[in-house]
Amino acid sequence: MRALGDPDAFLPTDLGIRRAARDLGLPSTPAALTARAAAWRPWRAYAVQYLWATDSHPINFLPV
């Protein structure tokens, strides 16, 4: 997203983003999350990267 020059790209329907948002106490429905993310403009792509990184998906953990 940032590499293509769009620092405001936001994916409110992405399952990983919705799960991470829910776990952090943020709204997890696409409409509510989009409304909450309005305050993050024009840098919502950074929020997306943060949310992806905080999700407890196995890809976010290094092998032992």
PDB file of N, H, CA, C and O in Angstrom:
ATOM      1  N   MET A   1       0.821  -1.182   0.000  1.00  0.00           N
ATOM      2  CA  MET A   1       0.000   0.000   0.000  1.00  0.00           C
ATOM      3  C   MET A   1       0.869   1.250   0.000  1.00  0.00           C
ATOM      4  O   MET A   1       0.682   2.151  -0.818  1.00  0.00           O
ATOM      5  N   ARG A   2       1.817   1.294   0.926  1.00  0.00           N
ATOM      6  H   ARG A   2       1.968   0.562   1.591  1.00  0.00           H
ATOM      7  CA  ARG A   2       2.670   2.482   0.970  1.00  0.00           C
ATOM      8  C   ARG A   2       3.628   2.502  -0.210  1.00  0.00           C
ATOM      9  O   ARG A   2       3.944   3.574  -0.725  1.00  0.00           O
ATOM     10  N   ALA A   3       4.095   1.343  -0.650  1.00  0.00           N
ATOM     11  H   ALA A   3       3.838   0.471  -0.232  1.00  0.00           H
ATOM     12  CA  ALA A   3       5.038   1.277  -1.754  1.00  0.00           C
ATOM     13  C   ALA A   3       4.430   1.806  -3.043  1.00  0.00           C
ATOM     14  O   ALA A   3       5.141   2.331  -3.900  1.00  0.00           O
ATOM     15  N   LEU A   4       3.118   1.668  -3.182  1.00  0.00           N
ATOM     16  H   LEU A   4       2.541   1.241  -2.486  1.00  0.00           H
ATOM     17  CA  LEU A   4       2.439   2.164  -4.373  1.00  0.00           C
ATOM     18  C   LEU A   4       2.020   3.611  -4.228  1.00  0.00           C
ATOM     19  O   LEU A   4       1.373   4.161  -5.119  1.00  0.00           O
ATOM     20  N   GLY A   5       2.377   4.232  -3.125  1.00  0.00           N
ATOM     21  H   GLY A   5       2.903   3.785  -2.401  1.00  0.00           H
ATOM     22  CA  GLY A   5       2.121   5.647  -2.952  1.00  0.00           C
ATOM     23  C   GLY A   5       0.747   5.995  -2.422  1.00  0.00           C
ATOM     24  O   GLY A   5       0.288   7.121  -2.613  1.00  0.00           O
ATOM     25  N   ASP A   6       0.082   5.075  -1.768  1.00  0.00           N
ATOM     26  H   ASP A   6       0.455   4.160  -1.613  1.00  0.00           H
ATOM     27  CA  ASP A   6      -1.230   5.382  -1.207  1.00  0.00           C
ATOM     28  C   ASP A   6      -1.181   5.198   0.304  1.00  0.00           C
ATOM     29  O   ASP A   6      -1.511   4.120   0.799  1.00  0.00           O
ATOM     30  N   PRO A   7      -0.777   6.227   1.048  1.00  0.00           N
ATOM     31  CA  PRO A   7      -0.666   6.092   2.491  1.00  0.00           C
ATOM     32  C   PRO A   7      -2.020   6.039   3.200  1.00  0.00           C
ATOM     33  O   PRO A   7      -2.082   5.821   4.410  1.00  0.00           O
ATOM     34  N   ASP A   8      -3.109   6.241   2.441  1.00  0.00           N
ATOM     35  H   ASP A   8      -3.058   6.418   1.458  1.00  0.00           H
ATOM     36  CA  ASP A   8      -4.434   6.251   3.057  1.00  0.00           C
ATOM     37  C   ASP A   8      -5.261   5.022   2.685  1.00  0.00           C
ATOM     38  O   ASP A   8      -6.464   4.990   2.945  1.00  0.00           O
ATOM     39  N   ALA A   9      -4.635   4.014   2.083  1.00  0.00           N
ATOM     40  H   ALA A   9      -3.658   4.040   1.872  1.00  0.00           H
ATOM     41  CA  ALA A   9      -5.375   2.792   1.732  1.00  0.00           C
ATOM     42  C   ALA A   9      -5.871   2.133   3.009  1.00  0.00           C
ATOM     43  O   ALA A   9      -5.122   1.998   3.977  1.00  0.00           O
ATOM     44  N   PHE A  10      -7.119   1.727   3.010  1.00  0.00           N
ATOM     45  H   PHE A  10      -7.728   1.837   2.224  1.00  0.00           H
ATOM     46  CA  PHE A  10      -7.714   1.130   4.203  1.00  0.00           C
ATOM     47  C   PHE A  10      -8.620  -0.010   3.770  1.00  0.00           C
ATOM     48  O   PHE A  10      -9.418   0.146   2.846  1.00  0.00           O
ATOM     49  N   LEU A  11      -8.502  -1.163   4.438  1.00  0.00           N
ATOM     50  H   LEU A  11      -7.854  -1.290   5.189  1.00  0.00           H
ATOM     51  CA  LEU A  11      -9.234  -2.368   4.060  1.00  0.00           C
ATOM     52  C   LEU A  11     -10.132  -2.818   5.209  1.00  0.00           C
ATOM     53  O   LEU A  11      -9.786  -3.771   5.908  1.00  0.00           O
ATOM     54  N   PRO A  12     -11.260  -2.174   5.426  1.00  0.00           N
ATOM     55  CA  PRO A  12     -12.084  -2.482   6.591  1.00  0.00           C
ATOM     56  C   PRO A  12     -12.768  -3.849   6.540  1.00  0.00           C
ATOM     57  O   PRO A  12     -13.285  -4.305   7.560  1.00  0.00           O
ATOM     58  N   THR A  13     -12.787  -4.513   5.385  1.00  0.00           N
ATOM     59  H   THR A  13     -12.367  -4.142   4.556  1.00  0.00           H
ATOM     60  CA  THR A  13     -13.420  -5.825   5.295  1.00  0.00           C
ATOM     61  C   THR A  13     -12.423  -6.970   5.439  1.00  0.00           C
ATOM     62  O   THR A  13     -12.824  -8.134   5.452  1.00  0.00           O
ATOM     63  N   ASP A  14     -11.136  -6.660   5.548  1.00  0.00           N
ATOM     64  H   ASP A  14     -10.811  -5.715   5.537  1.00  0.00           H
ATOM     65  CA  ASP A  14     -10.122  -7.691   5.702  1.00  0.00           C
ATOM     66  C   ASP A  14     -10.295  -8.382   7.063  1.00  0.00           C
ATOM     67  O   ASP A  14     -10.378  -7.724   8.100  1.00  0.00           O
ATOM     68  N   LEU A  15     -10.346  -9.712   7.037  1.00  0.00           N
ATOM     69  H   LEU A  15     -10.278 -10.247   6.195  1.00  0.00           H
ATOM     70  CA  LEU A  15     -10.593 -10.472   8.264  1.00  0.00           C
ATOM     71  C   LEU A  15      -9.518 -10.243   9.318  1.00  0.00           C
ATOM     72  O   LEU A  15      -9.834 -10.112  10.500  1.00  0.00           O
ATOM     73  N   GLY A  16      -8.267 -10.193   8.913  1.00  0.00           N
ATOM     74  H   GLY A  16      -8.010 -10.300   7.953  1.00  0.00           H
ATOM     75  CA  GLY A  16      -7.180  -9.966   9.870  1.00  0.00           C
ATOM     76  C   GLY A  16      -7.285  -8.615  10.545  1.00  0.00           C
ATOM     77  O   GLY A  16      -7.044  -8.498  11.746  1.00  0.00           O
ATOM     78  N   ILE A  17      -7.638  -7.603   9.790  1.00  0.00           N
ATOM     79  H   ILE A  17      -7.834  -7.698   8.814  1.00  0.00           H
ATOM     80  CA  ILE A  17      -7.807  -6.263  10.353  1.00  0.00           C
ATOM     81  C   ILE A  17      -8.987  -6.238  11.317  1.00  0.00           C
ATOM     82  O   ILE A  17      -8.907  -5.646  12.394  1.00  0.00           O
ATOM     83  N   ARG A  18     -10.070  -6.878  10.927  1.00  0.00           N
ATOM     84  H   ARG A  18     -10.135  -7.358  10.052  1.00  0.00           H
ATOM     85  CA  ARG A  18     -11.252  -6.896  11.796  1.00  0.00           C
ATOM     86  C   ARG A  18     -10.975  -7.647  13.097  1.00  0.00           C
ATOM     87  O   ARG A  18     -11.399  -7.212  14.168  1.00  0.00           O
ATOM     88  N   ARG A  19     -10.264  -8.773  13.010  1.00  0.00           N
ATOM     89  H   ARG A  19      -9.919  -9.126  12.140  1.00  0.00           H
ATOM     90  CA  ARG A  19      -9.931  -9.536  14.225  1.00  0.00           C
ATOM     91  C   ARG A  19      -9.003  -8.745  15.133  1.00  0.00           C
ATOM     92  O   ARG A  19      -9.216  -8.687  16.344  1.00  0.00           O
ATOM     93  N   ALA A  20      -7.978  -8.137  14.556  1.00  0.00           N
ATOM     94  H   ALA A  20      -7.805  -8.183  13.572  1.00  0.00           H
ATOM     95  CA  ALA A  20      -7.033  -7.351  15.350  1.00  0.00           C
ATOM     96  C   ALA A  20      -7.733  -6.150  15.983  1.00  0.00           C
ATOM     97  O   ALA A  20      -7.477  -5.825  17.142  1.00  0.00           O
ATOM     98  N   ALA A  21      -8.598  -5.500  15.243  1.00  0.00           N
ATOM     99  H   ALA A  21      -8.806  -5.764  14.301  1.00  0.00           H
ATOM    100  CA  ALA A  21      -9.342  -4.354  15.781  1.00  0.00           C
ATOM    101  C   ALA A  21     -10.190  -4.802  16.969  1.00  0.00           C
ATOM    102  O   ALA A  21     -10.207  -4.140  18.006  1.00  0.00           O
ATOM    103  N   ARG A  22     -10.883  -5.906  16.820  1.00  0.00           N
ATOM    104  H   ARG A  22     -10.869  -6.444  15.977  1.00  0.00           H
ATOM    105  CA  ARG A  22     -11.723  -6.436  17.907  1.00  0.00           C
ATOM    106  C   ARG A  22     -10.864  -6.727  19.143  1.00  0.00           C
ATOM    107  O   ARG A  22     -11.240  -6.373  20.260  1.00  0.00           O
ATOM    108  N   ASP A  23      -9.715  -7.372  18.940  1.00  0.00           N
ATOM    109  H   ASP A  23      -9.409  -7.660  18.032  1.00  0.00           H
ATOM    110  CA  ASP A  23      -8.841  -7.722  20.058  1.00  0.00           C
ATOM    111  C   ASP A  23      -8.270  -6.494  20.760  1.00  0.00           C
ATOM    112  O   ASP A  23      -7.932  -6.553  21.942  1.00  0.00           O
ATOM    113  N   LEU A  24      -8.162  -5.388  20.036  1.00  0.00           N
ATOM    114  H   LEU A  24      -8.436  -5.340  19.076  1.00  0.00           H
ATOM    115  CA  LEU A  24      -7.645  -4.143  20.614  1.00  0.00           C
ATOM    116  C   LEU A  24      -8.751  -3.250  21.167  1.00  0.00           C
ATOM    117  O   LEU A  24      -8.485  -2.149  21.649  1.00  0.00           O
ATOM    118  N   GLY A  25      -9.987  -3.725  21.096  1.00  0.00           N
ATOM    119  H   GLY A  25     -10.204  -4.619  20.705  1.00  0.00           H
ATOM    120  CA  GLY A  25     -11.100  -2.951  21.625  1.00  0.00           C
ATOM    121  C   GLY A  25     -11.660  -1.919  20.659  1.00  0.00           C
ATOM    122  O   GLY A  25     -12.438  -1.051  21.053  1.00  0.00           O
ATOM    123  N   LEU A  26     -11.268  -2.012  19.400  1.00  0.00           N
ATOM    124  H   LEU A  26     -10.636  -2.718  19.079  1.00  0.00           H
ATOM    125  CA  LEU A  26     -11.799  -1.120  18.369  1.00  0.00           C
ATOM    126  C   LEU A  26     -13.040  -1.753  17.758  1.00  0.00           C
ATOM    127  O   LEU A  26     -13.258  -2.954  17.918  1.00  0.00           O
ATOM    128  N   PRO A  27     -13.852  -0.975  17.067  1.00  0.00           N
ATOM    129  CA  PRO A  27     -14.999  -1.570  16.377  1.00  0.00           C
ATOM    130  C   PRO A  27     -14.510  -2.585  15.347  1.00  0.00           C
ATOM    131  O   PRO A  27     -13.457  -2.394  14.739  1.00  0.00           O
ATOM    132  N   SER A  28     -15.262  -3.649  15.152  1.00  0.00           N
ATOM    133  H   SER A  28     -16.117  -3.804  15.646  1.00  0.00           H
ATOM    134  CA  SER A  28     -14.799  -4.677  14.221  1.00  0.00           C
ATOM    135  C   SER A  28     -15.705  -4.850  13.008  1.00  0.00           C
ATOM    136  O   SER A  28     -15.384  -5.639  12.119  1.00  0.00           O
ATOM    137  N   THR A  29     -16.818  -4.142  12.945  1.00  0.00           N
ATOM    138  H   THR A  29     -17.079  -3.502  13.668  1.00  0.00           H
ATOM    139  CA  THR A  29     -17.625  -4.212  11.734  1.00  0.00           C
ATOM    140  C   THR A  29     -17.035  -3.230  10.728  1.00  0.00           C
ATOM    141  O   THR A  29     -16.508  -2.191  11.128  1.00  0.00           O
ATOM    142  N   PRO A  30     -17.109  -3.532   9.438  1.00  0.00           N
ATOM    143  CA  PRO A  30     -16.496  -2.641   8.453  1.00  0.00           C
ATOM    144  C   PRO A  30     -16.970  -1.191   8.548  1.00  0.00           C
ATOM    145  O   PRO A  30     -16.154  -0.272   8.475  1.00  0.00           O
ATOM    146  N   ALA A  31     -18.264  -0.975   8.708  1.00  0.00           N
ATOM    147  H   ALA A  31     -18.927  -1.721   8.767  1.00  0.00           H
ATOM    148  CA  ALA A  31     -18.782   0.399   8.765  1.00  0.00           C
ATOM    149  C   ALA A  31     -18.281   1.141  10.003  1.00  0.00           C
ATOM    150  O   ALA A  31     -17.849   2.290   9.915  1.00  0.00           O
ATOM    151  N   ALA A  32     -18.343   0.478  11.147  1.00  0.00           N
ATOM    152  H   ALA A  32     -18.695  -0.455  11.218  1.00  0.00           H
ATOM    153  CA  ALA A  32     -17.903   1.116  12.389  1.00  0.00           C
ATOM    154  C   ALA A  32     -16.392   1.346  12.390  1.00  0.00           C
ATOM    155  O   ALA A  32     -15.920   2.374  12.877  1.00  0.00           O
ATOM    156  N   LEU A  33     -15.638   0.399  11.850  1.00  0.00           N
ATOM    157  H   LEU A  33     -16.021  -0.436  11.454  1.00  0.00           H
ATOM    158  CA  LEU A  33     -14.182   0.548  11.783  1.00  0.00           C
ATOM    159  C   LEU A  33     -13.798   1.668  10.828  1.00  0.00           C
ATOM    160  O   LEU A  33     -12.861   2.419  11.100  1.00  0.00           O
ATOM    161  N   THR A  34     -14.504   1.789   9.725  1.00  0.00           N
ATOM    162  H   THR A  34     -15.265   1.180   9.504  1.00  0.00           H
ATOM    163  CA  THR A  34     -14.244   2.882   8.787  1.00  0.00           C
ATOM    164  C   THR A  34     -14.521   4.229   9.445  1.00  0.00           C
ATOM    165  O   THR A  34     -13.760   5.180   9.264  1.00  0.00           O
ATOM    166  N   ALA A  35     -15.597   4.310  10.197  1.00  0.00           N
ATOM    167  H   ALA A  35     -16.215   3.538  10.343  1.00  0.00           H
ATOM    168  CA  ALA A  35     -15.913   5.560  10.895  1.00  0.00           C
ATOM    169  C   ALA A  35     -14.835   5.902  11.919  1.00  0.00           C
ATOM    170  O   ALA A  35     -14.433   7.059  12.034  1.00  0.00           O
ATOM    171  N   ARG A  36     -14.368   4.902  12.661  1.00  0.00           N
ATOM    172  H   ARG A  36     -14.695   3.962  12.567  1.00  0.00           H
ATOM    173  CA  ARG A  36     -13.321   5.132  13.661  1.00  0.00           C
ATOM    174  C   ARG A  36     -12.010   5.529  13.003  1.00  0.00           C
ATOM    175  O   ARG A  36     -11.267   6.353  13.538  1.00  0.00           O
ATOM    176  N   ALA A  37     -11.723   4.945  11.843  1.00  0.00           N
ATOM    177  H   ALA A  37     -12.327   4.276  11.409  1.00  0.00           H
ATOM    178  CA  ALA A  37     -10.462   5.199  11.149  1.00  0.00           C
ATOM    179  C   ALA A  37     -10.438   6.547  10.444  1.00  0.00           C
ATOM    180  O   ALA A  37      -9.386   6.965   9.962  1.00  0.00           O
ATOM    181  N   ALA A  38     -11.555   7.225  10.373  1.00  0.00           N
ATOM    182  H   ALA A  38     -12.410   6.885  10.764  1.00  0.00           H
ATOM    183  CA  ALA A  38     -11.578   8.547   9.724  1.00  0.00           C
ATOM    184  C   ALA A  38     -10.584   9.499  10.393  1.00  0.00           C
ATOM    185  O   ALA A  38     -10.009  10.363   9.730  1.00  0.00           O
ATOM    186  N   ALA A  39     -10.384   9.347  11.683  1.00  0.00           N
ATOM    187  H   ALA A  39     -10.851   8.645  12.222  1.00  0.00           H
ATOM    188  CA  ALA A  39      -9.444  10.207  12.409  1.00  0.00           C
ATOM    189  C   ALA A  39      -7.992   9.917  12.052  1.00  0.00           C
ATOM    190  O   ALA A  39      -7.112  10.731  12.332  1.00  0.00           O
ATOM    191  N   TRP A  40      -7.733   8.771  11.438  1.00  0.00           N
ATOM    192  H   TRP A  40      -8.448   8.110  11.210  1.00  0.00           H
ATOM    193  CA  TRP A  40      -6.364   8.381  11.095  1.00  0.00           C
ATOM    194  C   TRP A  40      -5.942   8.891   9.728  1.00  0.00           C
ATOM    195  O   TRP A  40      -4.789   8.720   9.333  1.00  0.00           O
ATOM    196  N   ARG A  41      -6.851   9.507   9.010  1.00  0.00           N
ATOM    197  H   ARG A  41      -7.788   9.646   9.331  1.00  0.00           H
ATOM    198  CA  ARG A  41      -6.520  10.010   7.678  1.00  0.00           C
ATOM    199  C   ARG A  41      -5.452  11.075   7.764  1.00  0.00           C
ATOM    200  O   ARG A  41      -5.463  11.831   8.735  1.00  0.00           O
ATOM    201  N   PRO A  42      -4.557  11.190   6.852  1.00  0.00           N
ATOM    202  CA  PRO A  42      -4.378  10.442   5.611  1.00  0.00           C
ATOM    203  C   PRO A  42      -3.387   9.291   5.736  1.00  0.00           C
ATOM    204  O   PRO A  42      -2.741   8.931   4.752  1.00  0.00           O
ATOM    205  N   TRP A  43      -3.254   8.711   6.916  1.00  0.00           N
ATOM    206  H   TRP A  43      -3.779   9.004   7.716  1.00  0.00           H
ATOM    207  CA  TRP A  43      -2.236   7.687   7.148  1.00  0.00           C
ATOM    208  C   TRP A  43      -2.834   6.343   7.547  1.00  0.00           C
ATOM    209  O   TRP A  43      -2.215   5.612   8.321  1.00  0.00           O
ATOM    210  N   ARG A  44      -3.992   5.999   7.055  1.00  0.00           N
ATOM    211  H   ARG A  44      -4.495   6.593   6.426  1.00  0.00           H
ATOM    212  CA  ARG A  44      -4.650   4.758   7.460  1.00  0.00           C
ATOM    213  C   ARG A  44      -3.899   3.499   7.031  1.00  0.00           C
ATOM    214  O   ARG A  44      -4.080   2.450   7.650  1.00  0.00           O
ATOM    215  N   ALA A  45      -3.068   3.565   6.001  1.00  0.00           N
ATOM    216  H   ALA A  45      -2.921   4.417   5.499  1.00  0.00           H
ATOM    217  CA  ALA A  45      -2.294   2.388   5.585  1.00  0.00           C
ATOM    218  C   ALA A  45      -1.330   1.966   6.693  1.00  0.00           C
ATOM    219  O   ALA A  45      -1.044   0.779   6.844  1.00  0.00           O
ATOM    220  N   TYR A  46      -0.836   2.913   7.453  1.00  0.00           N
ATOM    221  H   TYR A  46      -1.069   3.878   7.329  1.00  0.00           H
ATOM    222  CA  TYR A  46       0.033   2.576   8.581  1.00  0.00           C
ATOM    223  C   TYR A  46      -0.767   1.848   9.655  1.00  0.00           C
ATOM    224  O   TYR A  46      -0.262   0.919  10.285  1.00  0.00           O
ATOM    225  N   ALA A  47      -1.997   2.261   9.863  1.00  0.00           N
ATOM    226  H   ALA A  47      -2.407   3.015   9.351  1.00  0.00           H
ATOM    227  CA  ALA A  47      -2.863   1.574  10.822  1.00  0.00           C
ATOM    228  C   ALA A  47      -3.136   0.148  10.365  1.00  0.00           C
ATOM    229  O   ALA A  47      -3.159  -0.772  11.181  1.00  0.00           O
ATOM    230  N   VAL A  48      -3.343  -0.040   9.059  1.00  0.00           N
ATOM    231  H   VAL A  48      -3.324   0.707   8.396  1.00  0.00           H
ATOM    232  CA  VAL A  48      -3.564  -1.382   8.513  1.00  0.00           C
ATOM    233  C   VAL A  48      -2.354  -2.266   8.801  1.00  0.00           C
ATOM    234  O   VAL A  48      -2.507  -3.406   9.238  1.00  0.00           O
ATOM    235  N   GLN A  49      -1.165  -1.748   8.560  1.00  0.00           N
ATOM    236  H   GLN A  49      -1.041  -0.821   8.205  1.00  0.00           H
ATOM    237  CA  GLN A  49       0.046  -2.527   8.815  1.00  0.00           C
ATOM    238  C   GLN A  49       0.179  -2.863  10.302  1.00  0.00           C
ATOM    239  O   GLN A  49       0.569  -3.975  10.660  1.00  0.00           O
ATOM    240  N   TYR A  50      -0.143  -1.910  11.154  1.00  0.00           N
ATOM    241  H   TYR A  50      -0.460  -1.007  10.864  1.00  0.00           H
ATOM    242  CA  TYR A  50      -0.091  -2.156  12.593  1.00  0.00           C
ATOM    243  C   TYR A  50      -1.091  -3.235  12.993  1.00  0.00           C
ATOM    244  O   TYR A  50      -0.756  -4.155  13.739  1.00  0.00           O
ATOM    245  N   LEU A  51      -2.311  -3.118  12.498  1.00  0.00           N
ATOM    246  H   LEU A  51      -2.583  -2.371  11.893  1.00  0.00           H
ATOM    247  CA  LEU A  51      -3.335  -4.101  12.844  1.00  0.00           C
ATOM    248  C   LEU A  51      -2.943  -5.494  12.363  1.00  0.00           C
ATOM    249  O   LEU A  51      -3.113  -6.472  13.091  1.00  0.00           O
ATOM    250  N   TRP A  52      -2.420  -5.592  11.142  1.00  0.00           N
ATOM    251  H   TRP A  52      -2.282  -4.797  10.550  1.00  0.00           H
ATOM    252  CA  TRP A  52      -1.961  -6.894  10.651  1.00  0.00           C
ATOM    253  C   TRP A  52      -0.874  -7.463  11.568  1.00  0.00           C
ATOM    254  O   TRP A  52      -0.864  -8.660  11.857  1.00  0.00           O
ATOM    255  N   ALA A  53       0.034  -6.604  12.020  1.00  0.00           N
ATOM    256  H   ALA A  53       0.025  -5.632  11.785  1.00  0.00           H
ATOM    257  CA  ALA A  53       1.157  -7.063  12.837  1.00  0.00           C
ATOM    258  C   ALA A  53       0.732  -7.490  14.232  1.00  0.00           C
ATOM    259  O   ALA A  53       1.391  -8.334  14.839  1.00  0.00           O
ATOM    260  N   THR A  54      -0.349  -6.930  14.757  1.00  0.00           N
ATOM    261  H   THR A  54      -0.884  -6.244  14.264  1.00  0.00           H
ATOM    262  CA  THR A  54      -0.767  -7.278  16.113  1.00  0.00           C
ATOM    263  C   THR A  54      -1.700  -8.472  16.156  1.00  0.00           C
ATOM    264  O   THR A  54      -1.961  -9.011  17.231  1.00  0.00           O
ATOM    265  N   ASP A  55      -2.209  -8.897  15.005  1.00  0.00           N
ATOM    266  H   ASP A  55      -1.997  -8.459  14.132  1.00  0.00           H
ATOM    267  CA  ASP A  55      -3.100 -10.058  14.979  1.00  0.00           C
ATOM    268  C   ASP A  55      -2.307 -11.298  15.392  1.00  0.00           C
ATOM    269  O   ASP A  55      -1.115 -11.396  15.100  1.00  0.00           O
ATOM    270  N   SER A  56      -2.946 -12.226  16.054  1.00  0.00           N
ATOM    271  H   SER A  56      -3.914 -12.147  16.291  1.00  0.00           H
ATOM    272  CA  SER A  56      -2.251 -13.428  16.539  1.00  0.00           C
ATOM    273  C   SER A  56      -2.248 -14.550  15.500  1.00  0.00           C
ATOM    274  O   SER A  56      -2.440 -15.715  15.847  1.00  0.00           O
ATOM    275  N   HIS A  57      -2.037 -14.214  14.263  1.00  0.00           N
ATOM    276  H   HIS A  57      -1.881 -13.268  13.981  1.00  0.00           H
ATOM    277  CA  HIS A  57      -1.951 -15.189  13.186  1.00  0.00           C
ATOM    278  C   HIS A  57      -0.554 -15.819  13.197  1.00  0.00           C
ATOM    279  O   HIS A  57       0.422 -15.126  13.484  1.00  0.00           O
ATOM    280  N   PRO A  58      -0.438 -17.107  12.893  1.00  0.00           N
ATOM    281  CA  PRO A  58       0.871 -17.775  12.929  1.00  0.00           C
ATOM    282  C   PRO A  58       1.937 -17.121  12.042  1.00  0.00           C
ATOM    283  O   PRO A  58       3.128 -17.244  12.327  1.00  0.00           O
ATOM    284  N   ILE A  59       1.540 -16.445  11.000  1.00  0.00           N
ATOM    285  H   ILE A  59       0.572 -16.345  10.768  1.00  0.00           H
ATOM    286  CA  ILE A  59       2.537 -15.825  10.118  1.00  0.00           C
ATOM    287  C   ILE A  59       3.277 -14.683  10.816  1.00  0.00           C
ATOM    288  O   ILE A  59       4.354 -14.284  10.372  1.00  0.00           O
ATOM    289  N   ASN A  60       2.718 -14.157  11.892  1.00  0.00           N
ATOM    290  H   ASN A  60       1.843 -14.481  12.253  1.00  0.00           H
ATOM    291  CA  ASN A  60       3.350 -13.059  12.601  1.00  0.00           C
ATOM    292  C   ASN A  60       4.383 -13.528  13.635  1.00  0.00           C
ATOM    293  O   ASN A  60       4.949 -12.702  14.350  1.00  0.00           O
ATOM    294  N   PHE A  61       4.632 -14.827  13.722  1.00  0.00           N
ATOM    295  H   PHE A  61       4.172 -15.498  13.141  1.00  0.00           H
ATOM    296  CA  PHE A  61       5.577 -15.362  14.694  1.00  0.00           C
ATOM    297  C   PHE A  61       6.744 -16.034  13.977  1.00  0.00           C
ATOM    298  O   PHE A  61       6.544 -16.777  13.016  1.00  0.00           O
ATOM    299  N   LEU A  62       7.945 -15.774  14.441  1.00  0.00           N
ATOM    300  H   LEU A  62       8.108 -15.170  15.221  1.00  0.00           H
ATOM    301  CA  LEU A  62       9.138 -16.414  13.881  1.00  0.00           C
ATOM    302  C   LEU A  62       9.222 -17.842  14.393  1.00  0.00           C
ATOM    303  O   LEU A  62       8.821 -18.112  15.526  1.00  0.00           O
ATOM    304  N   PRO A  63       9.735 -18.761  13.583  1.00  0.00           N
ATOM    305  CA  PRO A  63       9.918 -20.139  14.061  1.00  0.00           C
ATOM    306  C   PRO A  63      10.964 -20.179  15.182  1.00  0.00           C
ATOM    307  O   PRO A  63      11.872 -19.349  15.235  1.00  0.00           O
ATOM    308  N   VAL A  64      10.819 -21.122  16.039  1.00  0.00           N
ATOM    309  H   VAL A  64      10.082 -21.796  15.996  1.00  0.00           H
ATOM    310  CA  VAL A  64      11.734 -21.253  17.198  1.00  0.00           C
ATOM    311  C   VAL A  64      13.031 -21.870  16.768  1.00  0.00           C
ATOM    312  O   VAL A  64      13.926 -22.063  17.591  1.00  0.00           O
TER     313      VAL A  64
END
